[in-house]
């Protein structure tokens, strides 16, 4: 008896796909791309389900690596787009407020960004604040990776425990 995941993809076909050589690598690349697309578009609340399902299908270590790399890549794309799109307009209109934001971020280093990520502030808001605050791409990438890695690791570990 076939269990249908969708009309075109039955469970038997899914098992055949996963039994192919290098299937885990292709699946990891798919999760990397999915995480990158989700983070580049700023969709809220998608990190945990993607991490959990990748952990269930790939195992803990590969899932953490794939989702973290994808989330970092997508975050950097979104950050660069926001920096480019808001630099001249925001400096002209909100220059005084942005100078205060720059001062607060430069005084705190990457810890405020890591803290915002850890407490669950939406990704788009943290990225927008980072882009307005003239945070360097390197500091943004490091703080983003450190801030989202615990959530990815917990969800992927829970998924792998299934």
C-alpha positions, 0 to 999 in steps of 0.5 A: 500500500502506497502512502502519498505525500503528494499526488506525484510523490509517493513514499516509495519514490521518496525512499528511492530518492533518499537511497540514491548515492550522495542523496544526503548531499543533495538534500543538504544543498536543498535545505541550504537553498531553502534557508537562504531564500527564507532569510533573504526574503525576511520571512519570520518564524521559519528557522525552527521548522526548517532546522527541525525537518533538516535534522530529522532527514539529515542528522544533527551535524549536517543539518546544523551546517546546511541550515546555518550556512543557508541562513548566513548567506540569506542574511548577508544578501538581505543586509547588503540590499538594505544597506544599498537601498536605505543609505542615502534616503535615511541619512538625509531624512533621519541623520540625527537618529541614525548617528545615535544608533551608530554610537550605540552599536559602536559602543556595544560591539556585536553583543547587542546584535547577538542579544537581539537574535538570541531573544527572538527579535524578528530577523528583518528588524535586526537586519534593518537596524544593523543596516541603518547603523552602518554595521560592517558586513563582517561584524554583521555576519559574525553576530548573526551566525553566533546569534542564530546558531543556538536555535538551529542547533536545538531544533536540528538536534530535536529533529534528529532525535526522532 
